[in-house]
C-alpha cells in the first residue's frame, strides 16, 4: 500500500474519539508530505464534514471533488494511516492545502 501524499482526500477511521472530536469512518485531507508518511507510517490529517457551520477554522472544499463540505482545520490529527486502512479518493489543489496550513499556523504559533 502506497503512502498518502500531501493534498490527498482520503477515507479512514477516526475512532476512537472523545468529546466533540469527529468520529467514525469519514473523509479527511492529508497535510503531511509523503516522505513523512512513508517514514513514520503516520499522516497528519484534518477531518472533512458536510455540515458548514461558518466557523473560522473551516476551509471550504471546491466543487467537483469526491467530497462536499468543509475541512475542519482545528481538528488536526496524526493518525496511523496503515492501520486505519485508508482509501485515496481524490486530490485538492496546493491552494487548499495552503489555506489549511495557514489556519493551523494561527493557533500553533
Gaussian input, Z-matrix of N, CA and C with variables (Angstrom, degrees):
# hf/3-21g

backbone

0 1
 N
 C     1     B1
 C     2     B2     1     A1
 N     3     B3     2     A2     1     D1
 C     4     B4     3     A3     2     D2
 C     5     B5     4     A4     3     D3
 N     6     B6     5     A5     4     D4
 C     7     B7     6     A6     5     D5
 C     8     B8     7     A7     6     D6
 N     9     B9     8     A8     7     D7
 C    10    B10     9     A9     8     D8
 C    11    B11    10    A10     9     D9
 N    12    B12    11    A11    10    D10
 C    13    B13    12    A12    11    D11
 C    14    B14    13    A13    12    D12
 N    15    B15    14    A14    13    D13
 C    16    B16    15    A15    14    D14
 C    17    B17    16    A16    15    D15
 N    18    B18    17    A17    16    D16
 C    19    B19    18    A18    17    D17
 C    20    B20    19    A19    18    D18
 N    21    B21    20    A20    19    D19
 C    22    B22    21    A21    20    D20
 C    23    B23    22    A22    21    D21
 N    24    B24    23    A23    22    D22
 C    25    B25    24    A24    23    D23
 C    26    B26    25    A25    24    D24
 N    27    B27    26    A26    25    D25
 C    28    B28    27    A27    26    D26
 C    29    B29    28    A28    27    D27
 N    30    B30    29    A29    28    D28
 C    31    B31    30    A30    29    D29
 C    32    B32    31    A31    30    D30
 N    33    B33    32    A32    31    D31
 C    34    B34    33    A33    32    D32
 C    35    B35    34    A34    33    D33
 N    36    B36    35    A35    34    D34
 C    37    B37    36    A36    35    D35
 C    38    B38    37    A37    36    D36
 N    39    B39    38    A38    37    D37
 C    40    B40    39    A39    38    D38
 C    41    B41    40    A40    39    D39
 N    42    B42    41    A41    40    D40
 C    43    B43    42    A42    41    D41
 C    44    B44    43    A43    42    D42
 N    45    B45    44    A44    43    D43
 C    46    B46    45    A45    44    D44
 C    47    B47    46    A46    45    D45
 N    48    B48    47    A47    46    D46
 C    49    B49    48    A48    47    D47
 C    50    B50    49    A49    48    D48
 N    51    B51    50    A50    49    D49
 C    52    B52    51    A51    50    D50
 C    53    B53    52    A52    51    D51
 N    54    B54    53    A53    52    D52
 C    55    B55    54    A54    53    D53
 C    56    B56    55    A55    54    D54
 N    57    B57    56    A56    55    D55
 C    58    B58    57    A57    56    D56
 C    59    B59    58    A58    57    D57
 N    60    B60    59    A59    58    D58
 C    61    B61    60    A60    59    D59
 C    62    B62    61    A61    60    D60
 N    63    B63    62    A62    61    D61
 C    64    B64    63    A63    62    D62
 C    65    B65    64    A64    63    D63
 N    66    B66    65    A65    64    D64
 C    67    B67    66    A66    65    D65
 C    68    B68    67    A67    66    D66
 N    69    B69    68    A68    67    D67
 C    70    B70    69    A69    68    D68
 C    71    B71    70    A70    69    D69
 N    72    B72    71    A71    70    D70
 C    73    B73    72    A72    71    D71
 C    74    B74    73    A73    72    D72
 N    75    B75    74    A74    73    D73
 C    76    B76    75    A75    74    D74
 C    77    B77    76    A76    75    D75
 N    78    B78    77    A77    76    D76
 C    79    B79    78    A78    77    D77
 C    80    B80    79    A79    78    D78
 N    81    B81    80    A80    79    D79
 C    82    B82    81    A81    80    D80
 C    83    B83    82    A82    81    D81
 N    84    B84    83    A83    82    D82
 C    85    B85    84    A84    83    D83
 C    86    B86    85    A85    84    D84
 N    87    B87    86    A86    85    D85
 C    88    B88    87    A87    86    D86
 C    89    B89    88    A88    87    D87
 N    90    B90    89    A89    88    D88
 C    91    B91    90    A90    89    D89
 C    92    B92    91    A91    90    D90
 N    93    B93    92    A92    91    D91
 C    94    B94    93    A93    92    D92
 C    95    B95    94    A94    93    D93
 N    96    B96    95    A95    94    D94
 C    97    B97    96    A96    95    D95
 C    98    B98    97    A97    96    D96
 N    99    B99    98    A98    97    D97
 C   100   B100    99    A99    98    D98
 C   101   B101   100   A100    99    D99
 N   102   B102   101   A101   100   D100
 C   103   B103   102   A102   101   D101
 C   104   B104   103   A103   102   D102
 N   105   B105   104   A104   103   D103
 C   106   B106   105   A105   104   D104
 C   107   B107   106   A106   105   D105
 N   108   B108   107   A107   106   D106
 C   109   B109   108   A108   107   D107
 C   110   B110   109   A109   108   D108
 N   111   B111   110   A110   109   D109
 C   112   B112   111   A111   110   D110
 C   113   B113   112   A112   111   D111
 N   114   B114   113   A113   112   D112
 C   115   B115   114   A114   113   D113
 C   116   B116   115   A115   114   D114
 N   117   B117   116   A116   115   D115
 C   118   B118   117   A117   116   D116
 C   119   B119   118   A118   117   D117
 N   120   B120   119   A119   118   D118
 C   121   B121   120   A120   119   D119
 C   122   B122   121   A121   120   D120
 N   123   B123   122   A122   121   D121
 C   124   B124   123   A123   122   D122
 C   125   B125   124   A124   123   D123
 N   126   B126   125   A125   124   D124
 C   127   B127   126   A126   125   D125
 C   128   B128   127   A127   126   D126
 N   129   B129   128   A128   127   D127
 C   130   B130   129   A129   128   D128
 C   131   B131   130   A130   129   D129
 N   132   B132   131   A131   130   D130
 C   133   B133   132   A132   131   D131
 C   134   B134   133   A133   132   D132
 N   135   B135   134   A134   133   D133
 C   136   B136   135   A135   134   D134
 C   137   B137   136   A136   135   D135
 N   138   B138   137   A137   136   D136
 C   139   B139   138   A138   137   D137
 C   140   B140   139   A139   138   D138
 N   141   B141   140   A140   139   D139
 C   142   B142   141   A141   140   D140
 C   143   B143   142   A142   141   D141
 N   144   B144   143   A143   142   D142
 C   145   B145   144   A144   143   D143
 C   146   B146   145   A145   144   D144
 N   147   B147   146   A146   145   D145
 C   148   B148   147   A147   146   D146
 C   149   B149   148   A148   147   D147
 N   150   B150   149   A149   148   D148
 C   151   B151   150   A150   149   D149
 C   152   B152   151   A151   150   D150
 N   153   B153   152   A152   151   D151
 C   154   B154   153   A153   152   D152
 C   155   B155   154   A154   153   D153
 N   156   B156   155   A155   154   D154
 C   157   B157   156   A156   155   D155
 C   158   B158   157   A157   156   D156
 N   159   B159   158   A158   157   D157
 C   160   B160   159   A159   158   D158
 C   161   B161   160   A160   159   D159
 N   162   B162   161   A161   160   D160
 C   163   B163   162   A162   161   D161
 C   164   B164   163   A163   162   D162
 N   165   B165   164   A164   163   D163
 C   166   B166   165   A165   164   D164
 C   167   B167   166   A166   165   D165
 N   168   B168   167   A167   166   D166
 C   169   B169   168   A168   167   D167
 C   170   B170   169   A169   168   D168
 N   171   B171   170   A170   169   D169
 C   172   B172   171   A171   170   D170
 C   173   B173   172   A172   171   D171
 N   174   B174   173   A173   172   D172
 C   175   B175   174   A174   173   D173
 C   176   B176   175   A175   174   D174
 N   177   B177   176   A176   175   D175
 C   178   B178   177   A177   176   D176
 C   179   B179   178   A178   177   D177
 N   180   B180   179   A179   178   D178
 C   181   B181   180   A180   179   D179
 C   182   B182   181   A181   180   D180
 N   183   B183   182   A182   181   D181
 C   184   B184   183   A183   182   D182
 C   185   B185   184   A184   183   D183
 N   186   B186   185   A185   184   D184
 C   187   B187   186   A186   185   D185
 C   188   B188   187   A187   186   D186
 N   189   B189   188   A188   187   D187
 C   190   B190   189   A189   188   D188
 C   191   B191   190   A190   189   D189
 N   192   B192   191   A191   190   D190
 C   193   B193   192   A192   191   D191
 C   194   B194   193   A193   192   D192
 N   195   B195   194   A194   193   D193
 C   196   B196   195   A195   194   D194
 C   197   B197   196   A196   195   D195
 N   198   B198   197   A197   196   D196
 C   199   B199   198   A198   197   D197
 C   200   B200   199   A199   198   D198
 N   201   B201   200   A200   199   D199
 C   202   B202   201   A201   200   D200
 C   203   B203   202   A202   201   D201
 N   204   B204   203   A203   202   D202
 C   205   B205   204   A204   203   D203
 C   206   B206   205   A205   204   D204
 N   207   B207   206   A206   205   D205
 C   208   B208   207   A207   206   D206
 C   209   B209   208   A208   207   D207
 N   210   B210   209   A209   208   D208
 C   211   B211   210   A210   209   D209
 C   212   B212   211   A211   210   D210
 N   213   B213   212   A212   211   D211
 C   214   B214   213   A213   212   D212
 C   215   B215   214   A214   213   D213
 N   216   B216   215   A215   214   D214
 C   217   B217   216   A216   215   D215
 C   218   B218   217   A217   216   D216
 N   219   B219   218   A218   217   D217
 C   220   B220   219   A219   218   D218
 C   221   B221   220   A220   219   D219
 N   222   B222   221   A221   220   D220
 C   223   B223   222   A222   221   D221
 C   224   B224   223   A223   222   D222
 N   225   B225   224   A224   223   D223
 C   226   B226   225   A225   224   D224
 C   227   B227   226   A226   225   D225
 N   228   B228   227   A227   226   D226
 C   229   B229   228   A228   227   D227
 C   230   B230   229   A229   228   D228
 N   231   B231   230   A230   229   D229
 C   232   B232   231   A231   230   D230
 C   233   B233   232   A232   231   D231
 N   234   B234   233   A233   232   D232
 C   235   B235   234   A234   233   D233
 C   236   B236   235   A235   234   D234
 N   237   B237   236   A236   235   D235
 C   238   B238   237   A237   236   D236
 C   239   B239   238   A238   237   D237
 N   240   B240   239   A239   238   D238
 C   241   B241   240   A240   239   D239
 C   242   B242   241   A241   240   D240
 N   243   B243   242   A242   241   D241
 C   244   B244   243   A243   242   D242
 C   245   B245   244   A244   243   D243
 N   246   B246   245   A245   244   D244
 C   247   B247   246   A246   245   D245
 C   248   B248   247   A247   246   D246
 N   249   B249   248   A248   247   D247
 C   250   B250   249   A249   248   D248
 C   251   B251   250   A250   249   D249
 N   252   B252   251   A251   250   D250
 C   253   B253   252   A252   251   D251
 C   254   B254   253   A253   252   D252
 N   255   B255   254   A254   253   D253
 C   256   B256   255   A255   254   D254
 C   257   B257   256   A256   255   D255
 N   258   B258   257   A257   256   D256
 C   259   B259   258   A258   257   D257
 C   260   B260   259   A259   258   D258
 N   261   B261   260   A260   259   D259
 C   262   B262   261   A261   260   D260
 C   263   B263   262   A262   261   D261
 N   264   B264   263   A263   262   D262
 C   265   B265   264   A264   263   D263
 C   266   B266   265   A265   264   D264
 N   267   B267   266   A266   265   D265
 C   268   B268   267   A267   266   D266
 C   269   B269   268   A268   267   D267
 N   270   B270   269   A269   268   D268
 C   271   B271   270   A270   269   D269
 C   272   B272   271   A271   270   D270
 N   273   B273   272   A272   271   D271
 C   274   B274   273   A273   272   D272
 C   275   B275   274   A274   273   D273
 N   276   B276   275   A275   274   D274
 C   277   B277   276   A276   275   D275
 C   278   B278   277   A277   276   D276
 N   279   B279   278   A278   277   D277
 C   280   B280   279   A279   278   D278
 C   281   B281   280   A280   279   D279
 N   282   B282   281   A281   280   D280
 C   283   B283   282   A282   281   D281
 C   284   B284   283   A283   282   D282
 N   285   B285   284   A284   283   D283
 C   286   B286   285   A285   284   D284
 C   287   B287   286   A286   285   D285
 N   288   B288   287   A287   286   D286
 C   289   B289   288   A288   287   D287
 C   290   B290   289   A289   288   D288
 N   291   B291   290   A290   289   D289
 C   292   B292   291   A291   290   D290
 C   293   B293   292   A292   291   D291
 N   294   B294   293   A293   292   D292
 C   295   B295   294   A294   293   D293
 C   296   B296   295   A295   294   D294
 N   297   B297   296   A296   295   D295
 C   298   B298   297   A297   296   D296
 C   299   B299   298   A298   297   D297
 N   300   B300   299   A299   298   D298
 C   301   B301   300   A300   299   D299
 C   302   B302   301   A301   300   D300
 N   303   B303   302   A302   301   D301
 C   304   B304   303   A303   302   D302
 C   305   B305   304   A304   303   D303
 N   306   B306   305   A305   304   D304
 C   307   B307   306   A306   305   D305
 C   308   B308   307   A307   306   D306
 N   309   B309   308   A308   307   D307
 C   310   B310   309   A309   308   D308
 C   311   B311   310   A310   309   D309
 N   312   B312   311   A311   310   D310
 C   313   B313   312   A312   311   D311
 C   314   B314   313   A313   312   D312
 N   315   B315   314   A314   313   D313
 C   316   B316   315   A315   314   D314
 C   317   B317   316   A316   315   D315
 N   318   B318   317   A317   316   D316
 C   319   B319   318   A318   317   D317
 C   320   B320   319   A319   318   D318
 N   321   B321   320   A320   319   D319
 C   322   B322   321   A321   320   D320
 C   323   B323   322   A322   321   D321
 N   324   B324   323   A323   322   D322
 C   325   B325   324   A324   323   D323
 C   326   B326   325   A325   324   D324

   B1=1.4542
   B2=1.5286
   B3=1.3129
   B4=1.4671
   B5=1.5277
   B6=1.3084
   B7=1.4645
   B8=1.5248
   B9=1.3302
   B10=1.4596
   B11=1.5267
   B12=1.3291
   B13=1.4622
   B14=1.5207
   B15=1.3351
   B16=1.4639
   B17=1.5345
   B18=1.3280
   B19=1.4553
   B20=1.5147
   B21=1.3371
   B22=1.4668
   B23=1.5214
   B24=1.3182
   B25=1.4530
   B26=1.5172
   B27=1.3125
   B28=1.4624
   B29=1.5239
   B30=1.3068
   B31=1.4555
   B32=1.5207
   B33=1.3386
   B34=1.4571
   B35=1.5188
   B36=1.3174
   B37=1.4602
   B38=1.5237
   B39=1.3271
   B40=1.4651
   B41=1.5335
   B42=1.3196
   B43=1.4673
   B44=1.5172
   B45=1.3153
   B46=1.4573
   B47=1.5311
   B48=1.2941
   B49=1.4607
   B50=1.5183
   B51=1.3338
   B52=1.4632
   B53=1.5187
   B54=1.3064
   B55=1.4614
   B56=1.5167
   B57=1.3392
   B58=1.4630
   B59=1.5204
   B60=1.3242
   B61=1.4615
   B62=1.5270
   B63=1.3327
   B64=1.4568
   B65=1.5219
   B66=1.3215
   B67=1.4643
   B68=1.5200
   B69=1.3198
   B70=1.4551
   B71=1.5187
   B72=1.3239
   B73=1.4640
   B74=1.5151
   B75=1.3268
   B76=1.4625
   B77=1.5161
   B78=1.3348
   B79=1.4643
   B80=1.5233
   B81=1.3304
   B82=1.4659
   B83=1.5220
   B84=1.3271
   B85=1.4606
   B86=1.5263
   B87=1.3241
   B88=1.4640
   B89=1.5253
   B90=1.3329
   B91=1.4649
   B92=1.5250
   B93=1.3118
   B94=1.4703
   B95=1.5305
   B96=1.3418
   B97=1.4679
   B98=1.5316
   B99=1.3173
   B100=1.4622
   B101=1.5245
   B102=1.3288
   B103=1.4711
   B104=1.5298
   B105=1.3291
   B106=1.4678
   B107=1.5261
   B108=1.3196
   B109=1.4612
   B110=1.5317
   B111=1.3276
   B112=1.4688
   B113=1.5273
   B114=1.3161
   B115=1.4648
   B116=1.5204
   B117=1.3145
   B118=1.4668
   B119=1.5236
   B120=1.3309
   B121=1.4751
   B122=1.5298
   B123=1.3310
   B124=1.4597
   B125=1.5224
   B126=1.3241
   B127=1.4566
   B128=1.5234
   B129=1.3187
   B130=1.4577
   B131=1.5255
   B132=1.3292
   B133=1.4603
   B134=1.5253
   B135=1.3226
   B136=1.4632
   B137=1.5222
   B138=1.3343
   B139=1.4609
   B140=1.5259
   B141=1.3127
   B142=1.4627
   B143=1.5208
   B144=1.3290
   B145=1.4582
   B146=1.5238
   B147=1.3201
   B148=1.4659
   B149=1.5254
   B150=1.3313
   B151=1.4688
   B152=1.5242
   B153=1.3305
   B154=1.4693
   B155=1.5234
   B156=1.3341
   B157=1.4667
   B158=1.5248
   B159=1.3261
   B160=1.4554
   B161=1.5146
   B162=1.3253
   B163=1.4601
   B164=1.5278
   B165=1.3329
   B166=1.4670
   B167=1.5292
   B168=1.3254
   B169=1.4673
   B170=1.5271
   B171=1.3251
   B172=1.4597
   B173=1.5262
   B174=1.3270
   B175=1.4666
   B176=1.5228
   B177=1.3256
   B178=1.4665
   B179=1.5192
   B180=1.3237
   B181=1.4623
   B182=1.5268
   B183=1.3177
   B184=1.4669
   B185=1.5329
   B186=1.3172
   B187=1.4673
   B188=1.5258
   B189=1.3161
   B190=1.4525
   B191=1.5175
   B192=1.3134
   B193=1.4687
   B194=1.5322
   B195=1.3268
   B196=1.4639
   B197=1.5287
   B198=1.3325
   B199=1.4601
   B200=1.5236
   B201=1.3376
   B202=1.4660
   B203=1.5170
   B204=1.3300
   B205=1.4525
   B206=1.5047
   B207=1.3328
   B208=1.4570
   B209=1.5257
   B210=1.3252
   B211=1.4577
   B212=1.5234
   B213=1.3143
   B214=1.4661
   B215=1.5261
   B216=1.3290
   B217=1.4678
   B218=1.5238
   B219=1.3197
   B220=1.4665
   B221=1.5323
   B222=1.3335
   B223=1.4692
   B224=1.5284
   B225=1.3204
   B226=1.4630
   B227=1.5319
   B228=1.3496
   B229=1.4704
   B230=1.5184
   B231=1.3123
   B232=1.4575
   B233=1.5260
   B234=1.3406
   B235=1.4592
   B236=1.5218
   B237=1.3108
   B238=1.4602
   B239=1.5282
   B240=1.3323
   B241=1.4677
   B242=1.5208
   B243=1.2974
   B244=1.4624
   B245=1.5298
   B246=1.3279
   B247=1.4678
   B248=1.5244
   B249=1.3213
   B250=1.4637
   B251=1.5271
   B252=1.3319
   B253=1.4725
   B254=1.5299
   B255=1.3180
   B256=1.4583
   B257=1.5293
   B258=1.3313
   B259=1.4618
   B260=1.5200
   B261=1.3229
   B262=1.4610
   B263=1.5196
   B264=1.3343
   B265=1.4617
   B266=1.5206
   B267=1.3351
   B268=1.4599
   B269=1.5134
   B270=1.3235
   B271=1.4680
   B272=1.5261
   B273=1.3312
   B274=1.4659
   B275=1.5190
   B276=1.3139
   B277=1.4609
   B278=1.5266
   B279=1.3212
   B280=1.4680
   B281=1.5234
   B282=1.3298
   B283=1.4684
   B284=1.5339
   B285=1.3173
   B286=1.4685
   B287=1.5275
   B288=1.3264
   B289=1.4716
   B290=1.5250
   B291=1.3299
   B292=1.4658
   B293=1.5283
   B294=1.3322
   B295=1.4677
   B296=1.5312
   B297=1.3260
   B298=1.4707
   B299=1.5229
   B300=1.3271
   B301=1.4644
   B302=1.5264
   B303=1.3253
   B304=1.4720
   B305=1.5305
   B306=1.3255
   B307=1.4674
   B308=1.5261
   B309=1.3162
   B310=1.4666
   B311=1.5262
   B312=1.3147
   B313=1.4675
   B314=1.5313
   B315=1.3338
   B316=1.4666
   B317=1.5226
   B318=1.3267
   B319=1.4686
   B320=1.5256
   B321=1.3230
   B322=1.4626
   B323=1.5229
   B324=1.3163
   B325=1.4708
   B326=1.5144
   A1=108.26
   A2=116.47
   A3=121.22
   A4=110.53
   A5=115.53
   A6=121.47
   A7=110.35
   A8=117.13
   A9=120.11
   A10=111.01
   A11=115.03
   A12=121.91
   A13=110.08
   A14=115.70
   A15=120.56
   A16=108.57
   A17=115.51
   A18=121.01
   A19=114.38
   A20=117.33
   A21=119.87
   A22=110.28
   A23=115.21
   A24=121.86
   A25=105.89
   A26=116.30
   A27=120.99
   A28=110.36
   A29=114.32
   A30=122.59
   A31=106.35
   A32=118.61
   A33=121.66
   A34=110.46
   A35=115.90
   A36=121.31
   A37=110.80
   A38=115.37
   A39=121.82
   A40=111.42
   A41=117.70
   A42=120.59
   A43=109.92
   A44=119.08
   A45=127.22
   A46=111.68
   A47=115.64
   A48=122.42
   A49=108.61
   A50=115.26
   A51=120.68
   A52=108.92
   A53=116.10
   A54=121.03
   A55=113.41
   A56=116.13
   A57=122.30
   A58=113.50
   A59=118.32
   A60=121.23
   A61=110.20
   A62=115.64
   A63=121.10
   A64=108.40
   A65=116.11
   A66=120.18
   A67=110.60
   A68=115.11
   A69=121.38
   A70=113.00
   A71=114.73
   A72=121.39
   A73=106.69
   A74=115.82
   A75=118.71
   A76=110.95
   A77=116.10
   A78=120.10
   A79=111.98
   A80=114.16
   A81=121.29
   A82=108.71
   A83=115.24
   A84=121.88
   A85=108.01
   A86=115.90
   A87=121.83
   A88=108.16
   A89=117.09
   A90=121.64
   A91=113.25
   A92=117.54
   A93=120.28
   A94=109.99
   A95=116.73
   A96=119.88
   A97=111.90
   A98=115.67
   A99=121.53
   A100=112.13
   A101=117.58
   A102=120.30
   A103=111.10
   A104=117.91
   A105=122.42
   A106=109.98
   A107=116.23
   A108=121.77
   A109=111.53
   A110=116.58
   A111=120.88
   A112=111.43
   A113=115.73
   A114=121.14
   A115=112.48
   A116=116.98
   A117=121.36
   A118=114.29
   A119=116.78
   A120=123.21
   A121=111.56
   A122=115.47
   A123=122.05
   A124=108.04
   A125=116.11
   A126=121.79
   A127=107.57
   A128=116.08
   A129=121.30
   A130=106.38
   A131=115.50
   A132=121.17
   A133=110.63
   A134=114.70
   A135=122.01
   A136=107.28
   A137=117.39
   A138=119.86
   A139=111.54
   A140=114.26
   A141=122.59
   A142=107.25
   A143=116.31
   A144=121.46
   A145=109.33
   A146=115.90
   A147=120.43
   A148=111.62
   A149=116.94
   A150=121.71
   A151=110.10
   A152=116.00
   A153=122.61
   A154=107.93
   A155=116.47
   A156=121.07
   A157=112.40
   A158=116.74
   A159=119.81
   A160=113.96
   A161=117.35
   A162=121.24
   A163=110.24
   A164=117.49
   A165=120.24
   A166=114.64
   A167=118.67
   A168=120.22
   A169=112.71
   A170=116.82
   A171=121.97
   A172=109.67
   A173=115.79
   A174=122.23
   A175=106.59
   A176=115.98
   A177=120.45
   A178=110.60
   A179=115.83
   A180=120.65
   A181=109.43
   A182=117.84
   A183=120.23
   A184=110.79
   A185=116.01
   A186=121.77
   A187=110.20
   A188=116.05
   A189=121.60
   A190=115.73
   A191=117.26
   A192=121.11
   A193=109.55
   A194=117.93
   A195=119.76
   A196=114.18
   A197=117.42
   A198=121.64
   A199=108.89
   A200=115.80
   A201=121.91
   A202=107.79
   A203=115.79
   A204=119.22
   A205=112.65
   A206=115.54
   A207=121.29
   A208=110.52
   A209=114.55
   A210=122.69
   A211=107.24
   A212=117.31
   A213=122.14
   A214=108.81
   A215=115.65
   A216=121.25
   A217=112.64
   A218=117.90
   A219=120.31
   A220=112.69
   A221=117.29
   A222=120.48
   A223=110.88
   A224=115.96
   A225=122.48
   A226=110.18
   A227=115.47
   A228=120.97
   A229=109.90
   A230=115.64
   A231=122.19
   A232=106.74
   A233=116.25
   A234=121.22
   A235=111.14
   A236=116.47
   A237=123.01
   A238=107.53
   A239=116.37
   A240=120.97
   A241=111.57
   A242=117.60
   A243=120.83
   A244=110.61
   A245=117.32
   A246=121.88
   A247=112.19
   A248=117.65
   A249=121.29
   A250=112.90
   A251=117.25
   A252=122.71
   A253=112.47
   A254=115.23
   A255=119.32
   A256=111.14
   A257=115.41
   A258=122.61
   A259=107.44
   A260=117.69
   A261=121.09
   A262=108.73
   A263=116.43
   A264=121.80
   A265=113.42
   A266=117.57
   A267=120.37
   A268=110.42
   A269=115.10
   A270=121.35
   A271=108.26
   A272=115.93
   A273=120.97
   A274=109.16
   A275=115.88
   A276=121.65
   A277=110.54
   A278=115.11
   A279=120.61
   A280=110.93
   A281=116.94
   A282=121.13
   A283=111.23
   A284=117.42
   A285=120.85
   A286=109.96
   A287=116.76
   A288=120.82
   A289=109.76
   A290=117.04
   A291=121.42
   A292=111.23
   A293=117.43
   A294=120.81
   A295=110.74
   A296=116.91
   A297=121.05
   A298=111.05
   A299=116.18
   A300=120.44
   A301=111.52
   A302=116.57
   A303=120.27
   A304=110.77
   A305=117.06
   A306=120.02
   A307=111.27
   A308=116.72
   A309=120.51
   A310=110.25
   A311=116.17
   A312=120.46
   A313=111.20
   A314=118.11
   A315=120.12
   A316=112.27
   A317=118.11
   A318=117.71
   A319=113.64
   A320=117.93
   A321=120.12
   A322=112.94
   A323=116.99
   A324=118.77
   A325=111.48
   D1=125.09
   D2=-179.39
   D3=-76.89
   D4=145.30
   D5=179.21
   D6=-68.03
   D7=146.61
   D8=176.32
   D9=-68.21
   D10=155.87
   D11=178.97
   D12=-108.67
   D13=157.36
   D14=175.76
   D15=-57.37
   D16=132.01
   D17=179.98
   D18=93.45
   D19=-7.66
   D20=177.43
   D21=-66.97
   D22=140.92
   D23=168.64
   D24=-96.36
   D25=123.24
   D26=-174.61
   D27=-127.59
   D28=164.21
   D29=174.58
   D30=-119.68
   D31=123.47
   D32=-179.79
   D33=-157.08
   D34=169.22
   D35=-178.06
   D36=-86.43
   D37=133.18
   D38=175.63
   D39=-99.94
   D40=3.38
   D41=178.88
   D42=-80.29
   D43=145.07
   D44=0.71
   D45=-78.67
   D46=159.40
   D47=178.49
   D48=-137.62
   D49=171.61
   D50=177.31
   D51=-146.88
   D52=151.64
   D53=175.41
   D54=59.52
   D55=-128.54
   D56=-174.97
   D57=-92.84
   D58=9.64
   D59=-179.96
   D60=-67.45
   D61=149.76
   D62=173.83
   D63=-65.03
   D64=142.01
   D65=-175.79
   D66=-132.26
   D67=170.41
   D68=175.39
   D69=82.17
   D70=-178.40
   D71=176.51
   D72=-81.32
   D73=121.23
   D74=-171.36
   D75=-154.21
   D76=167.33
   D77=177.35
   D78=-74.92
   D79=153.73
   D80=178.54
   D81=-154.66
   D82=164.92
   D83=173.27
   D84=-111.60
   D85=139.41
   D86=176.84
   D87=-89.90
   D88=126.81
   D89=-179.06
   D90=-109.18
   D91=-17.81
   D92=179.46
   D93=-84.80
   D94=150.75
   D95=-179.86
   D96=-71.72
   D97=154.86
   D98=-178.07
   D99=-55.94
   D100=-37.47
   D101=-179.08
   D102=-60.13
   D103=-41.16
   D104=176.08
   D105=-64.90
   D106=-46.47
   D107=-176.85
   D108=-62.41
   D109=-40.84
   D110=178.60
   D111=-66.07
   D112=-45.17
   D113=-174.91
   D114=-69.07
   D115=-44.32
   D116=-172.72
   D117=-95.35
   D118=-19.05
   D119=-171.94
   D120=66.31
   D121=13.44
   D122=172.26
   D123=-110.44
   D124=158.61
   D125=172.13
   D126=-137.77
   D127=140.43
   D128=175.30
   D129=-89.06
   D130=120.36
   D131=-174.18
   D132=-132.40
   D133=162.31
   D134=169.57
   D135=-127.31
   D136=136.85
   D137=178.87
   D138=-70.12
   D139=157.91
   D140=176.29
   D141=-117.29
   D142=136.82
   D143=176.34
   D144=-125.18
   D145=152.04
   D146=177.97
   D147=-83.47
   D148=-9.57
   D149=-177.33
   D150=-96.51
   D151=110.12
   D152=178.08
   D153=-90.62
   D154=108.34
   D155=-179.05
   D156=-98.29
   D157=-2.47
   D158=179.42
   D159=76.99
   D160=19.71
   D161=178.08
   D162=-69.03
   D163=151.91
   D164=-175.92
   D165=-67.15
   D166=-17.13
   D167=-178.80
   D168=-105.10
   D169=22.37
   D170=174.14
   D171=-95.23
   D172=139.84
   D173=174.14
   D174=-118.64
   D175=118.34
   D176=-177.68
   D177=-71.25
   D178=134.14
   D179=175.32
   D180=-77.45
   D181=137.72
   D182=176.22
   D183=-66.20
   D184=160.94
   D185=176.55
   D186=-66.48
   D187=157.92
   D188=173.84
   D189=86.32
   D190=9.42
   D191=178.56
   D192=-100.63
   D193=164.04
   D194=-179.60
   D195=-65.52
   D196=-21.32
   D197=178.53
   D198=-117.43
   D199=147.19
   D200=175.31
   D201=-116.65
   D202=143.96
   D203=177.11
   D204=134.34
   D205=-144.86
   D206=-175.98
   D207=-132.97
   D208=149.86
   D209=174.25
   D210=-87.22
   D211=132.25
   D212=179.31
   D213=-94.59
   D214=86.80
   D215=-174.48
   D216=-65.87
   D217=-20.71
   D218=179.80
   D219=-84.06
   D220=0.71
   D221=178.07
   D222=-115.15
   D223=37.99
   D224=-179.96
   D225=-60.51
   D226=137.07
   D227=-177.77
   D228=-141.90
   D229=150.89
   D230=170.70
   D231=-105.08
   D232=117.04
   D233=-174.78
   D234=-124.79
   D235=148.99
   D236=175.16
   D237=-75.84
   D238=95.75
   D239=-174.14
   D240=-65.49
   D241=-32.57
   D242=-178.04
   D243=-68.10
   D244=-44.11
   D245=-178.99
   D246=-72.38
   D247=-22.72
   D248=-176.09
   D249=-95.22
   D250=8.47
   D251=174.83
   D252=48.23
   D253=59.79
   D254=-178.52
   D255=-70.60
   D256=155.33
   D257=173.20
   D258=-127.46
   D259=128.09
   D260=175.98
   D261=-81.69
   D262=130.40
   D263=-176.76
   D264=-116.71
   D265=-14.24
   D266=-177.96
   D267=173.20
   D268=-167.99
   D269=-177.01
   D270=-146.47
   D271=143.27
   D272=174.75
   D273=-103.00
   D274=168.88
   D275=178.78
   D276=-75.15
   D277=162.78
   D278=175.47
   D279=-59.69
   D280=-30.31
   D281=-179.70
   D282=-64.39
   D283=-41.66
   D284=178.73
   D285=-65.35
   D286=-43.25
   D287=177.04
   D288=-59.81
   D289=-45.91
   D290=-179.52
   D291=-61.62
   D292=-39.36
   D293=177.78
   D294=-61.13
   D295=-42.63
   D296=178.26
   D297=-64.05
   D298=-48.51
   D299=-177.72
   D300=-63.17
   D301=-36.03
   D302=178.30
   D303=-64.29
   D304=-43.85
   D305=178.32
   D306=-64.22
   D307=-43.09
   D308=178.81
   D309=-61.64
   D310=-40.24
   D311=179.22
   D312=-60.07
   D313=-33.48
   D314=-177.87
   D315=-63.94
   D316=-31.55
   D317=179.88
   D318=-103.49
   D319=-1.12
   D320=175.06
   D321=-107.51
   D322=-6.29
   D323=-178.71
   D324=-96.22

